[in-house]
Amino acid sequence: MSAPSHDPAPARANPVRWFGRRQLIRLLGKSDRTMAWQVLDPRTEQELVIVLPRVQPTDALALAQWQQSLRQASRLDHPHLAAVVEVGVQDGWPFVAYDPREDKTLADRASSKGTPGAEAAALTGQVLEGLAFAHEAGVAHHDLQPYLLLVSDSGQVRVAGLAVAAEMASRA
């Protein structure tokens, strides 16, 4: 009979997590109403940002209303609104996908020292321009978060996640 081994168990690699055909890379952020993930579509080798509500629609009618709101939001074309790549449903979870380009989220760009006042004002002005355009078109955001603001190296902001939290907002 052989003696039991006292070698420590080999370290386990983190399992790959999937959302449909997309590989979940990392959670960008979450609130009570939404969450955003950086994902990779292995078929196209494209990284995307997907935004989901934190609660599934309650029934088929609520899902249809959510999809209608997202289709309306996805038709908006403004330099300070992120363009929608796809609106879909995976395993009962509605989602919207965006191409982040080379942009980082405002949450990722933030430092422990904060953002200088002039830069913060410029970023805020762009966010407000995008939101004003959306509101004039009858679309609301419902959950503006730093992880939903895509900022380029040159300081251009694009707001993602329009109308994703509409179902949650209607419950509040």
N, C-alpha and C positions, 0 to 999 in steps of 0.2 A: 504494500500500500504506500503510495507516495504522500509526502508531506504536503499540506495545503500551501499554496503560494501566498506570500505576503507582499507581492508586488502590487503597487497601487493600480487600480483599474485605469485603462487608457482613457485619456480625455476624449469626451465625445465632441464631435464637431456640431456646430449649431445646425439643426435641420433646416432645409430649404422650405420656406413657407410660400404658398401660392394663393392667389386670388384669381380663380379661373385659369386662364392661360398665362397670366402675368406673375412673375416672381416678386414677392414683397421684399424690398431691399431694406427700408427702414421707415419707421413711423416719423413723420415730420411734425405732427402735433395733433392734439385732440382737445376738444372742449365738451361741454354738456350736449352740444347740438351736432358737431361735425368732427370728422377725423380726416387726416390727409396722409397718404403714403407715397413714398418714392418707390416706383415699380420698374421692372424691366420686362419688356415683351420679347421673349427669346426668338420669336419668328422674324421680327424686324430689327432686333438688336437696339431698339429705341427705349430710352428711359422716359417715363411719364410720371406725372403726379396725378393720383386719383383721389377724389374727395367723395366721401360718403356721409350720409346722415348717421348719427349714433344709434338711432332707433329705426327699425324697419317699418315701412308703411303698414298700417293695420290691416288693410285688405286690398283687393284688386282695384277698387275705386280710388283709394288713396294713392296707390302706386301709379295709376293712370294720371291722376292729377299732378303728382310729382313729376312724371315724365313730361307732361304738357308744360309745366313751369320751366323745366330745364330746356326744353326745345325752344321756348320763347327766349330764355336767357342766352342760349347758344347762338341765336341769330344776331345778337348785338355785335357791332363792329366798332371798336373804339381803341385807340392806342393804349389806354390805361385799364383795359379789360383783357384778361387772358382768353385766348381763343380756345374753344372747346374742340377736342379731337374726337371724342366719342361720348355718347350718353348710353348707358346700358344697365342691365340687371344681371347680377351673378349670384346664384344660390339665394334668391330672394332679396339681395341687397342692391338697391339702386346706387349707381355711381356715375361720376362724370370724370373724364380724363382730359388732362392738359399737357401740352408739350412745354416743359420748363425752359427749353433752349439751354443757355448757359447760365440762366438766372439762379440765384439762391433765394431762399425765403428770407423775409425780414428777420424772422426768429434766428436763422442761421448766421445772418450778417451782424446781428447785435453783439456788442461787446459788453464786458462787465462795466465799462466806463460810460455806456450809453451812446447815444448818437448826438453829435454836435447840433446845436439849435438850428443853424441855417440848413443843414442837411435834413433834419427832421421836418422842418417846415416845407421844404421842397418835396419830400416824399409824401407828406400829408396832403399837400395841394394836389398832387397827381392822383392820389387815392380818391380824394373828394371829387375831382373832375370825372373819374370813371364812375363813381357811385351816382353822381348827379345825372350823368347820361343814362345809366341804367334806370334810375327812378323816373326820369322823364318818359322812358319806354314802358313803365309799369312793372319793372322788375326790382325786387328788393334783395338784399344780401342775407339778412337775418343772423349772421354770425361772423362778423369781421374779426379775424384773428391774425397775428403776425405770421403764422405758418401758411396763410392763404394770400400773402402779398409776395409776389415774385419780383425781385429787384435785380437789375442788370449791374454789371461793373461800372457802367456809365451813370447809374442812378435812375434809370427808367423803371417805373413801377407798373406792374400788371396785377389786377385784382382777380383772384380765382375764387370759385365757390359760390357764385351768384345763385340764389334760389335753392341751394342744396338743403338748407335747413328750413325750408318753407313748411314742411309737415310738422316739424317740432315747434315752429313759431305759432302755428295755428292752434297748438295745444296749450300754449302759455297763457 
